[in-house]
């Protein structure tokens, strides 16, 4: 089979299955299987696809036709210019979440200690450590499988020493300038220790009654416990705000990702919890996406 023929077949299958961006996904799966790039389809569409590649491609197209997310099939997702390993135990990093990282970087200084609550794949924390100097981070999540993915990403993107120094010799990393990262399993702050200069979080925030209306890629395959924010979508904001004062230094920064319609509600919760200069940041589509504030020095 020719390369272009394989692509056309895959696109037709995905189009019939009502997969969004069927042509793009068909091309990306073919590139993944054949180790090619987007220029191959344009310039070398007559190249032969081996029997093994053809079989593998059809297998992946069939899975994608069942609306299994593309990223779970290829095992990777780009985020903040870095390639993260993803699987069915973690949310797929989204471009919207880059707004949170960009806002955090504006408030991040050398040597800060960061807590990433509901870390998932670790994409937020690892990106912050990658693009900063001499900072230390802790990622917390209730899912052991998610933390395994986060540790894999930390090793791949920050290097083994970043993890090893944190676990075996906490002082060595700081002295050598190595980034340090560690992960803890628990229900929110359950097993978190110490104080932090910044807390970041992309918690579950989708209302429970909205879950069944989501596109099948999200509803049927991404981990529900990382999405469902209870009846009003605000449960985890309330819980984090109720506990975070014991872990966030006075004058420290708290940054949340939010749903497009939650800016006012989350801002109010943060102000009631003693946060100052609370601000809503919009995403590239003009929708509310991040709320951040500074913990006041009052009681």
Rosetta blueprint (number, residue, H / E / L):
1 X L
2 X E
3 X H
4 X H
5 X H
6 X H
7 X H
8 X H
9 X H
10 X H
11 X H
12 X H
13 X H
14 X H
15 X H
16 X H
17 X L
18 X L
19 X L
20 X L
21 X L
22 X H
23 X H
24 X H
25 X H
26 X H
27 X H
28 X H
29 X H
30 X H
31 X H
32 X H
33 X H
34 X H
35 X L
36 X L
37 X L
38 X H
39 X H
40 X H
41 X H
42 X H
43 X H
44 X L
45 X L
46 X L
47 X L
48 X E
49 X L
50 X L
51 X H
52 X H
53 X H
54 X H
55 X H
56 X H
57 X H
58 X H
59 X H
60 X H
61 X H
62 X H
63 X H
64 X H
65 X H
66 X L
67 X L
68 X L
69 X L
70 X H
71 X H
72 X H
73 X H
74 X H
75 X L
76 X E
77 X E
78 X E
79 X E
80 X L
81 X L
82 X E
83 X E
84 X E
85 X E
86 X L
87 X L
88 X L
89 X L
90 X L
91 X L
92 X L
93 X L
94 X L
95 X H
96 X H
97 X H
98 X H
99 X H
100 X H
101 X H
102 X H
103 X H
104 X H
105 X H
106 X H
107 X H
108 X L
109 X L
110 X L
111 X L
112 X L
113 X E
114 X E
115 X E
116 X E
117 X E
118 X L
119 X L
120 X L
121 X L
122 X L
123 X H
124 X H
125 X H
126 X H
127 X H
128 X H
129 X H
130 X H
131 X L
132 X L
133 X L
134 X L
135 X L
136 X E
137 X E
138 X E
139 X E
140 X E
141 X E
142 X L
143 X L
144 X H
145 X H
146 X H
147 X H
148 X H
149 X H
150 X H
151 X H
152 X H
153 X H
154 X H
155 X H
156 X H
157 X H
158 X H
159 X L
160 X H
161 X H
162 X H
163 X H
164 X H
165 X H
166 X H
167 X H
168 X H
169 X L
170 X H
171 X H
172 X H
173 X H
174 X H
175 X H
176 X H
177 X L
178 X L
179 X L
180 X E
181 X E
182 X E
183 X E
184 X E
185 X E
186 X L
187 X L
188 X L
189 X L
190 X L
191 X L
192 X L
193 X L
194 X L
195 X L
196 X E
197 X E
198 X E
199 X E
200 X E
201 X E
202 X L
203 X L
204 X L
205 X L
206 X E
207 X L
208 X H
209 X H
210 X H
211 X H
212 X H
213 X H
214 X L
215 X L
216 X H
217 X H
218 X H
219 X H
220 X L
221 X L
222 X L
223 X L
224 X H
225 X H
226 X H
227 X L
228 X E
229 X L
230 X L
231 X L
232 X L
233 X L
234 X L
235 X H
236 X H
237 X H
238 X H
239 X H
240 X H
241 X H
242 X H
243 X H
244 X H
245 X H
246 X H
247 X L
248 X E
249 X E
250 X E
251 X E
252 X E
253 X E
254 X E
255 X E
256 X E
257 X E
258 X L
259 X L
260 X L
261 X L
262 X L
263 X H
264 X H
265 X H
266 X H
267 X H
268 X H
269 X H
270 X H
271 X H
272 X H
273 X L
274 X L
275 X E
276 X E
277 X E
278 X E
279 X E
280 X E
281 X E
282 X E
283 X L
284 X L
285 X L
286 X L
287 X L
288 X E
289 X E
290 X E
291 X E
292 X E
293 X E
294 X E
295 X E
296 X L
297 X L
298 X L
299 X L
